[in-house]
Amino acid sequence: MWTGSLCLGLVSIPVRAVPMTRDRGVHFRMIHKVCNTTIKYCKVCLARRGGPPWRRVAYGYRVDGNEYVVFDRQGR
């Protein structure tokens, strides 16, 4: 972002340049179905057995603060 002025003789016109593009994509978070809290992404060793319980994971869109609209595939 830039601000300045354009001077034409005795007249000064304020000018502000702003970015023309914005990220307008929809971003989803992984949500735990049981308690509706976000899931932290951690990198772990693949040799570890068990892994995350994917049947209890849904995706959610943040609405306000810690409130999410939760999307889930049926039949899983």
C-alpha positions as CSV (number, residue, x, y, z in Angstrom):
1,M,0.0,0.0,0.0
2,W,1.3,3.5,-0.8
3,T,0.0,7.0,-0.1
4,G,1.2,10.3,-1.5
5,S,0.0,13.3,-3.4
6,L,-0.1,14.5,-7.0
7,C,0.8,18.2,-7.3
8,L,-0.5,20.2,-10.3
9,G,0.7,23.8,-9.8
10,L,-1.0,25.1,-6.6
11,V,-3.4,22.2,-6.4
12,S,-2.4,19.1,-4.4
13,I,-4.5,15.9,-4.8
14,P,-4.1,13.1,-2.2
15,V,-3.5,9.7,-3.8
16,R,-3.6,6.2,-2.3
17,A,-2.6,3.0,-4.1
18,V,-4.1,-0.2,-2.8
19,P,-3.7,-3.8,-4.0
20,M,-6.2,-4.9,-6.7
21,T,-6.4,-8.6,-5.8
22,R,-7.5,-10.3,-2.6
23,D,-7.7,-13.9,-1.5
24,R,-11.5,-14.6,-1.7
25,G,-11.2,-18.4,-1.4
26,V,-13.0,-20.4,1.1
27,H,-10.7,-22.0,3.7
28,F,-11.8,-25.0,5.8
29,R,-10.3,-26.3,9.0
30,M,-10.4,-29.9,10.3
31,I,-12.9,-30.3,13.1
32,H,-13.2,-33.1,15.7
33,K,-16.8,-34.3,15.3
34,V,-17.3,-35.2,19.0
35,C,-16.3,-31.9,20.6
36,N,-16.2,-29.5,17.6
37,T,-12.7,-28.2,18.3
38,T,-10.0,-27.7,15.6
39,I,-7.5,-30.4,14.9
40,K,-3.8,-29.5,15.1
41,Y,-1.6,-30.7,12.2
42,C,1.5,-32.4,13.4
43,K,4.2,-34.2,11.4
44,V,5.1,-37.6,13.0
45,C,7.2,-40.6,12.1
46,L,5.5,-42.9,9.7
47,A,6.8,-46.0,11.6
48,R,4.5,-45.1,14.5
49,R,1.5,-47.3,14.7
50,G,-2.1,-46.1,15.1
51,G,-2.3,-42.7,13.5
52,P,-5.2,-40.2,13.6
53,P,-8.8,-41.5,13.9
54,W,-10.1,-40.2,10.6
55,R,-13.6,-41.4,11.2
56,R,-14.0,-38.6,13.8
57,V,-12.7,-35.8,11.5
58,A,-15.0,-33.4,9.6
59,Y,-14.3,-30.1,7.9
60,G,-15.5,-26.7,9.1
61,Y,-15.7,-23.1,8.0
62,R,-14.9,-20.5,10.7
63,V,-17.9,-18.1,11.2
64,D,-17.0,-16.1,14.3
65,G,-14.4,-16.7,17.0
66,N,-14.5,-20.4,17.9
67,E,-17.8,-21.1,16.0
68,Y,-17.7,-23.2,12.9
69,V,-20.2,-24.5,10.3
70,V,-19.3,-28.2,10.2
71,F,-19.4,-30.2,6.9
72,D,-19.4,-34.0,7.0
73,R,-19.7,-36.7,4.4
74,Q,-22.6,-39.0,5.3
75,G,-22.0,-42.8,5.4
76,R,-18.5,-42.8,6.9
